[in-house]
């Protein structure tokens, strides 16, 4: 065979051509999770879409071309709790997707590696169609990868992969440490085997003790409901012990894969408990008339099916309540436009409208195939997805409303609304409302994914960054010094009733060498803070002397000795808050920190770092709770409101 020509694509080329909507990853994960839950296995599932950077790196390291393509554009990892579930899981996946091939780690008798199985599968046709057509021109296969391994080895795999597989230089000339690591890996392999042996031995003891429900739970090691064996079945198993080939022994001797096969063959998911397990084995293996009569009378496959309020509330129709996650009403001034043409309201409007429309096309264009590429009036619906745009170039007016369902939280709808329009002075105003709507649940019920959100839409970022906005003062992405010549501008901004940006003024003392002493803020990092909040708040820093004069003009009362160092927040409603060194030192809060995708750790943050998060949180809370703009209230737009 002729050797293929090696192909290398850059990160930029891959980012431009390869577009994989989140629904592809989420749907694969949903299908796999449903199948494994149907079979009752203990597992965790994680997934990812390969980034352009990761793909570019792989093209550099490996030879891809017409005869060998990248196969793991989407990757799914299944972590199992029991070693013998690996082959069971393999069988389930082979009966769920079209298999392209399997690979596994090869180990010699003197070598210890993770128990891992990699499978490559063909993407379902409807999901392949969601991915950009240009993807398949980049020597990327229409496949995805499933990696199956055990929990014990998952615990150390990432470290071993980075520190040994990718870091051979660490181990050169130090064989003793490599042997030490091998002994640890051998222990983990022994743990995998020992867990299975433990439950098998326990199951045998429970069999000898006549504890049939517990025997079934220990022997089959599936995720069971709480139901115990029916008393009639318990009694039958007790009486049948007089026989050599009694029913209890036959249950205990049944291999787990045989039971999982029966669960997998069911046309719908059934409750998995001691009764349904015995019923499945009786239907497929035992064919005992006495058991059949009991289970028929009990309607065993429906008995125990969860019909609780907790389950049914997802299907109960309830009114949706709006929750704002970002809002703004501001002037677009064109201060960041890069053009040789005169900056007119018409140009500002066109560039801003283009930002909004390009964002909509990028986000929703994969769903609405007929969406024009240039800004225009457009309306479309596909089930829970909605786009409504009204565009009037002559009058410099545009409004839009889009919404889509949340792919991971049931009952939640995300929406974004915006309007561009001239005011009485001919200035272009931008109104934005970003948020979600979901049903109100009972107080005792906590919705999955519930929490306080703050998120401005991508088109708002594009307009702020590339067109420029004015909100009391110009929006700037770096800290500004408080100077005497800026006092009039800043005092005017403080009194501006249309201002929606809080203004933060941080005053510090001067060091002997004439620098600003910001030690009182500890790790607050004013520059980082500014870059975080600059699209919805203005930040100024000043020396003590200028600061005192400014505070006097701003009407801030208080002891002059306590005015500096301090951080002041001047809210749009005319009020202000102030914080001094004691507030910084005594600030603390607890937060959940996502250390891994499958676990959360709790962290106590204190001092300047906590103060940083406190101020950011206060600014964001004010934004989502302010009365800036009501939006269109989820109505379908048919014309631009006057």
N, C-alpha and C positions, 0 to 999 in steps of 0.2 A: 504493500500500500504506500502510495506517495505521501511523504511527510507533509503535514499541513503547515501552512504559513502561520506563524504566531501573530496574534492580534492583541493590541493593547489600546484600551480606551481611557481617556482622562476622566477625572471626577466630574468635570464640567459637562463633558459629552454625555456621560451616563445620567447625570442629573436632568439634563434637558430632554433626553429620549425616554427614560424609564419612569413611568408614573404608575404606581401600584396603590389604588385606593385602599383605605383602612378596612373596607368591607371584605376584601379578599382574605386578609389575615384573620379578621374576626369570625368570618363564616367557617373557615377551616378549623379554627379553634373550637367553635360551637359544635361542629359536626363530630369532631374527635371526642370532645367532652361528653356529648350526649351518648355516644356509643360506649364509652368506658363506664359511664354512670349506669347505662342499661345493663351492663354485665357485672356491676357491683364491685369493681376493683378499687383499691385504695391508690390514689394517684394525684399528681399535680401536673397541670399543663401550662406551658409558657410559649410565647410566640414572638416573632419579630420579622420585620421586612428589612432586607439588606439595604444599607445606605449606599449612596453613590461612592462615598469614600472607601467603604469596605469592599465594594465591587471592584473599584479601580486598583486597590491593593492586591486583590486576588488575581486580577488580570496581569499584574506585574510579576507575581510569584509563580503562576502556573500558565501552561500553554493552552490557550483556548482558541478555537477556530471553528471551521465548518464541521469537523469530525468530533470535536469535543467542546461542549458548551457548559456554561455555568448553570448548575442545577438547583442551587439553594437560594433563589431569589426570595422565597418565603421559607422560613424555618420554624418548625414546631418541636419543642422538647417535651417529652413525657417522662416524668420521674415517678418510678414505682417504688412501693414500700417492700415488696417481696421479690426475691431473686427469681423465683420460678414463674413470676408474672411476665417476664420479658418475652418468653415464647408465646404465652397466651395473648399478650398485647400485639405481638407480631401477627398472629393469626387474625385478630380482630381488624387490624389495619388492612390486611390483605383482602378482607371481605368488605371493606368500606371504600377503598380507592383502587385505581388501576396501578399495579406495581411496575416500576421500571427496573429496580434492582435493589439488592441488599448488600451491605458490607458490615463486617464486625471486626473487633480488635483480635489480632492473633497473638497468642501467648504461649511461650515455652514453659516447660516444667519449672524452670528456675527464674521465671519472670512474673511479676505481678502488675497488672494493668486494670483499669476500670472495666466493669462489665457493661459494654455499650454496644448498641445495635443501631446502625444508620440505614434508613430506607428512603429511596427516591420514588416519588409517585407523580402521576400525571395530574395536572390541575383539572378539576371539573370544568367542562366547557363554559358554563355560565360565568365562572369566576375568571377564566382566561379572557373572556370578552370584556371584562371590566378593566383590564390592564392595557395601557397604551400600545397601539399596534407597532410603534417604533421600537418597543422593547425587544421584539423577536429579531430585529435586524442587528442587535448588538451581541450576537453569539450567546444569547441567554435562552435556556431551554424552558419550555412551558411545563415545568415541573416544580415541585416543592420537596423539602426534605423533612423527615421525621426522625428525631434522635430519641432512642429509648434507653434509659439506664436506671439504676437503682438509687435510692435516696442516700445510702451510705457513701457511694462513690461521688454523687453530686456534691456532697459537702466539701470535698477536697479537689475536685476536678479542675476548677478554674485556676487555683493556685498551681497545681501540678502542670497544667497546660502552659501557663506563662513562665513559671520558674524552672521547669525542666525541659519540656518539649521545645519551647521557644528560647530557652536560656541554657543551652548546653555548656556555655563558657563557665557557668557557676560551678559545674561539677567536675570539670577537667582537673585531673591530678588530685582529686579528693574522693576516691572510691568509697572510703568509709562512710561518708555522708550519704552517698547514693544507696549503699546497702541499708543504711538506717531508714531512708525513705521507703525502700522496698519492704522492710519489715512492717512499717506502718500500713502500707497498702495491703500486705498479706493479712494484717489484723482486720482491716475493713472487709476484705473478701470473706474472712472467717465469720465476721458479724453477719454478713448477708446470708451465708449458709446456716448459721446458728439460729437466726430468727425463724427460718422455716422449720428447722428441726425442733425447736422449742415448742411451737404450736402443734406440730404433728404429735410429739410426745404427750403434750397436754391433752390433745384430743383423744388419744388412746386411753389415758387415765379417766377422762370423763366418760368414755364409752364403758369402761369396766365399772364405773360408779353408777351407771344408768341415768346420767344427767343428759338427756337426749338433746334438748335445745342448746345447751352449752357445748356439747360435742360438735353439733352442726356448725356453730359459730367458730369454734377453734379450728376445726378440720378444714373448712372451706375458706376461711379468712376473707370473706366478702363483707362489704358495708351493708349490714342488715338493719332493718327496722327493729322496733322494740317488741313486736309481737312474739309471744311464746307459742310453742306447739299447742294445738287444740287438745283439750283433755281427752277426747276420743282417740286421737292419734297417740298421745302418751300412753294411754291404757293399752292400745293395740300393740305398740312396741314392747311394752312390759310383758304382755302375755306371749308374744311371739318369740321371746328369748329361749323358750324350751326347744325351738328348732335349731339345728346346726347352722343352717344358712338363713338366719333370722333377718328381719328387715333392718334392724339397727346396725347389724354388721355390714349388710349390703350398702347402707348409706355411708358408713365409715370407710368402706373399701372403694367407694366411687371416686375416681380422680377429679381434681378440680377442673381441668380443662374440659371434661365431659359436661359438667354442670354449666360452665361459662358458655359452651357451644349452644346449649339449650336456651339460655338467656338471650344470646345473640340472635337466635332464630325467631324469637317472638316478634310479631308484627308491630307491637307497641310495648312501651316500657311498662313493666309490672312491678308491684311492690316486692322487694326482696326481703324475705324473712324465713324463719324456719319452716313455716307451713308451705310457702310457695316452692321452696327448695325441694322438699319431700314430694310435693305434687308434680314438679317438673321431672324428677327422677322416676317417679312412678309412671308417668305418661310415656317416658322414653325408654325405661329400662325394666322396671319391676312388673308393671301391669297387674298390680294386686287389686282385686275387685273390692276388698274391704276399704282400702285407702281411697279408691275411686269414688265409692259411695259417700264417704265422709266429705271429700273435697267438693263433690258436686253439690251436696246439700249446703255447704258453707259458701259456695261461689268464691273459691279460694283466690282466684286471680284478680278479683275486684275487692275482696275483703282486705281492708287496710290501705286501699288506694287513698292518697291524701286529698281530701276535699275541704280542707280547713279554710278558715277565713284568711289566714296568712297567704295561702296559695291563690284563692279565688279573687282577692282584692286586685290582682294584676289585670283581671278581666272585667272588673266592675267599672262602669263608666262614671267618671267624676269630673266636675268642672276643673279646668286648669287654672292655676294661680301663677301669675308672672313673678319672676325674680330677676331683678336687674343685676348684671355683673359688670357693666360699664356704661356710662352715658357722658355726653358732652354737647354743649352748644357754644360754638366759637366762630370767630371770623377767620376765613382763609385769606391770607394777605399776599401770597405769592413770593414771600421773602426768600425762599430757598429754591426758586425756579432757576434753572440754568438755561438761559435763552438770550439771544441777541434782540429778539422782538420786544416791543413795549409790553410791560406787564399790565394788562388791562383786566377788568372784571370778567370779560368774555374768555380770555385766555386762562385765568384762574379757574373759572367754572369748568372749561373743557378738560383741563389737566386733572382736576379733582374728580370729575365724572368718569374720566378714563380710569383712574385708580380704582374707583368703586366697581366699575364694570369688569375690569380685568380680574379683580379678586373673585367676583361672582362666577365668571367663566372658568377660572382655575378650580374653584371649589365645586361647582355644580355642573360644569360642562360635560363631565363624564356621564351624568344622568340624562341631561337634556341634549341629545345629539344634534338637534337642529338649531341650537343657540347661535346667533350670529357672533362673529368675532369682534365686531366694532360696536361701540355703545349705541343702543337704540331702545325704543320701547319694546318690552317683551314680557309675556305672561305664560307660565307653564306650571302644571301640577303632575306629579306621579306619586299617587298614594300619599305618603307622609312627607314628601318633598315638595317644596313650593318656592317659586321665584316670581316676583312681580316687580317690574321696573317701568316707571313712567319717565320719559325724557323729552324735554322741550328746550332745544338748543337756543332758539331765538329769544326765549324769555329767561334763559339761564336758570331753568328749574329742572330738578330731578328728585324723584323719591323712589325708594325701593324697600321691599320687604322680602326676606328669604327665611326659610325654616327647614329643619330636618330633624329626624328622630335621633335620639341618643342610641348608639349601637350597643352600649353596655349597661345602661340603666333603664329599666322598663318604665314606660309611662312618661318619660321626660322628652320634651321637644325644645330644641335650641332655635333661637331666632336672632336675626339682626335687622335693624331698621335704620335708614339714613335718609336725610333730605339735604339738598343743596338749593339755595334760593337767595335772591338779592334782598337787602333790607332797604329802608327808605332812602338811605344815602348811597345806594348802589353797591355797597360792599357785599361780597359773597359770604353767606353764613352756612356753616356745616352743623347739622344736628345728627347725633348718633345715639342709638339705644341698642345695647347688646344684652342678651339674657336668655333665660330658659323658662319654660312653664311646665308644671307637673301637678298631678292631683294632690290635694291635701289629704294626709293620712291621719289616722287616730294618733293620739299623743304617745301611746305605748309602742307604736310601730316606727322604726327607723329605716328610712329608705336607703338601699344600697347606693353608695356614691354620694350620700348627702353631705353637705358641707357648704362653707361660704366660698364663693368663687369671685375672682376678679380677673377679667380678661377683655382687653380692647381688641376689636376686630382688625384683621390684617390691612384692610383698606384705610382705616384711620391712621395706622402707622405709616402707610405709604404716603398719605396726604401730608401728615406732619413732617415726615422726613424729606420728601421731594418737592412739595409745593410750599409748605410753611404756613403757620397759623399765628394769629394775634389774639391773646386773651389777657387783657390788661396791659401786658407788655409782650414783646416777641417771644416765641417759644425757643429756648436754646438748650442744647444737650451738654453743656458744661457749666460748672459753677461760675457765678458772676460776682465780682467784687463790688461791695457797697461803697460807692464814691459820691462825693459831694455833688458832682454834676448830674448824678442820676436821681437825686432826691425828689425833684419835682415830678419826674416820670413815675417814680415808684409810689409817691403819695397819691398821685392821680389814679394809679392802678388800684390802690387800696380802697379808694372811694368810688370806683367804677362799679355800678350796680349790675352791669352785664358780665363782670368777671366771674368765671367758674373755676379758675385755677387758684388753689390755696397758695399763698406766698410764704416761703420759709426763709427766715433771716437768722443766720448763725453768727453770733458775735463772740469774739475771743480777745484775750489780752495780747499785748505785744511783748515778744521776748526781748532780752537785752540787745540782741543783734538785729532787731527790727523785723523779725519774722512773726508770723501769726502762731500763737501758742494754742494748738488744738489737742494737747495732751488730755484735757479734761473730758474729751469725747471718747478717749480710749480707742478701741477698734471700730469706731463709727464709720470711718472712711467717707468723708464728705463727697469726694469725687465719684465714688461708686454709688453712693446714695443719689446723687444728682442724675447719673445715667439711668438709674432705676425708675425715677419718678418724673423725669423732665417732660413727658408727654401729657401729664395731667397736674403738674405743680411747678412753680418757679422757685429756684434756690439761689439765695444770695449769702455771701460770707463777708464779714466786715471786722475791722479793728475797733477797739474800745472807743476811741475818740469819735470817729465817724458814727459809730453805733449809738452813742448816747444822744448825739444831735438828731439822728434819724428818729429815735424813739420819742424824743420830745415833739418833733413834727407830727409823728403818727398818733400822738395823744396817749401814749402808754404811760400810765402813772406807776409810781413805786419808788422805793428807796434807790437812789442813784448807785449806792455801793453794791446793790444786789442785781443791777441790770446786766452786768457782764461778769463772767461768761454765761451766756444763755442761748437757748434755741427758741425762737418765736415762730408760731404758726398763725398767720393772719388769714382767717377764713373768709370766704366770699360774702357771708352774711354780716360782716362787720365786727365779729367777735375775734378774740385771739387767745391762744394758750401759750404758756412759757414753761421751759424746763431748764433747770440748772445742773451743776455737777452732782448734787445729791441724787437727783432724779436718774442720772446716768448710772451712778454707782449702785443704786438700790434696785435698778430695773432687773427683772428676771421673769421668765415664763417657761412653761414646759411645752415641748412640742414632740410630735411623732416624726421620726426621721426614717425614711425608707432606705434601709441599709441594703436590702435585697428585694427582688421582685416578689418573694414569697414570705416576707416577714417584715414587721415594723419594730423599730427600737424607740425607746423614749429617751429624750435628751433634755436636760435642764440648761437653758441659755441664760447667762448673766452678764451684767455690765453693759459695755458699749455695744456688743453684738445684739443683746436683747433690746437695747434702746433703739438701735437701727430698725429692727423688725417692728417695734412698737410704733414708731413714727410712720413707717411705710403702711402699716395696717390702719392707722388712724386716717391717713390720706385716702386710702382705698375705701374704707368704710364710709367716709364722708361722700365720696363720689357716687357710690351705689345707692346711697340713701337720700341724696339731694333731689330737689324738685326742679330738674332742668328742662325735661321734655317728656311728654307722655307717650310719644310715638304713635303708631297707628293701631295699637291694641289688637294685634293679630288679625286685623281685617284684610281681606283681599282688595288690593287697590285697583280701581278702574280708571281713575283720573287724578291728576295732581290737585291736592287741596289748595284752595285760594288762601 
